[in-house]
Amino acid sequence: MVKYSQLTAEIYKPKEIASMIGVTTKTLRDWDDKENFFERTPDTDRRYMTKETLIPFLNKRGVLIGYSQDNKRDIVYVVFQVVIKNKLVI
């Protein structure tokens, strides 16, 4: 499992991601060959993933904890209306 608060860098290498989720870098390369989720450097064609891309990747695999879309707690407000003898009481 990976905590959202641990994701402090903006760019991650395959080796770092592999160690986060407990797979080998070869497994990640195989997945990437099928799904193309890594970005590549233009000059050396090395694979990398930005934090923006990594978060949905980890969510999809069910290993990211402590994250919501806007990184805030969801709050639900409930308003009760009570009508007593045709008068609205809130």
C-alpha positions in Angstrom: 0.0 0.0 0.0 1.1 3.5 -0.8 0.1 6.6 1.2 -0.8 9.6 -0.8 1.3 11.7 1.6 4.4 9.7 0.6 4.1 11.0 -3.0 6.3 14.0 -2.7 8.3 14.0 -6.0 6.9 15.2 -9.3 8.5 12.5 -11.4 9.0 8.8 -10.7 11.2 6.2 -12.3 10.0 2.6 -12.9 12.3 1.2 -10.2 10.7 3.6 -7.6 7.1 2.6 -8.7 8.0 -1.1 -8.7 9.3 -0.9 -5.1 6.1 1.0 -4.1 3.7 -1.7 -5.3 5.8 -4.8 -4.8 6.5 -5.9 -8.4 9.6 -6.1 -10.5 10.6 -3.5 -13.0 10.2 -6.1 -15.7 6.6 -6.6 -14.7 6.0 -2.9 -15.0 7.7 -2.8 -18.4 5.4 -5.7 -19.5 2.3 -3.9 -18.3 3.5 -0.7 -20.0 4.0 -2.6 -23.3 0.3 -3.5 -23.1 -1.2 -0.4 -21.6 1.2 2.4 -22.4 0.9 4.3 -19.1 4.6 5.5 -18.9 5.8 8.6 -20.6 9.2 8.6 -22.3 12.0 11.0 -22.5 12.5 12.2 -26.1 16.3 11.9 -26.2 16.9 8.6 -24.5 13.4 7.0 -24.6 13.6 6.2 -20.8 10.3 5.5 -19.1 9.0 7.8 -16.3 5.7 8.7 -14.7 4.6 12.1 -13.4 2.8 12.3 -10.1 -0.3 13.3 -12.0 -0.2 10.1 -13.9 0.9 7.9 -11.0 -2.1 8.7 -8.8 -4.7 7.2 -11.1 -2.3 4.3 -11.9 -2.0 3.5 -8.2 -5.8 4.0 -7.6 -6.6 1.6 -10.5 -4.5 -1.1 -8.9 -6.0 -0.5 -5.4 -2.8 0.4 -3.6 -3.2 4.1 -2.9 -4.6 5.1 0.4 -5.5 8.5 1.9 -6.5 10.2 -1.4 -9.7 11.7 -2.6 -10.1 13.7 -5.9 -9.8 17.1 -4.3 -7.8 15.8 -1.3 -10.4 17.1 1.1 -12.8 15.2 3.4 -16.3 14.7 2.0 -18.9 16.5 4.1 -22.6 15.9 3.8 -25.0 18.6 4.9 -28.6 17.6 5.7 -31.3 20.1 6.2 -34.5 19.0 7.9 -37.7 20.8 7.4 -40.5 20.4 9.8 -44.0 21.6 9.1 -46.3 22.0 12.1 -49.8 23.2 11.5 -49.0 24.7 8.1 -46.0 26.6 9.4 -42.4 25.9 8.4 -40.1 25.3 11.3 -36.4 24.8 10.5 
